[in-house]
Amino acid sequence: MSTSQSKKHIEECVRDSLETYFKDLRGIEPAAMYEMILRVVEKPLLDVVMKHADQNQSRAADWLGINRNTLRRKLVEHKLVK
C-alpha cells in the first residue's frame, strides 16, 4: 500500500467512525466535537508513533512535525510517560 493509499485509508476509517458516532446519537445533537475528536485521536497517535520510534521522543517529535517539548507535554497529559 502506498503512502497516499494509507492516508486515504485512515481518512476513510475516520469518516466511517464519525458516521457511526452520529448514527449512535440517534438524533441527539453533539457538543464540543472538535475537542472530543482531538482527544480520542491524539492518544493512540502518540502511542503508536512512540512505539515505532522505539520510545525516542526526538525521533517521534520529528515524525509528528512538532517540538519535542510539546510531545513530552502531550505524552504526560495522556499518561503515556511519567
Secondary structure, DSSP 8 states (H G I E B T S, - for coil): --HHHHHHHHHHHHHHHHHHHHHHHTT----SHHHHHHHHHHHHHHHHHHHHTTT-HHHHHHHHTS-HHHHHHHHHHTTS--
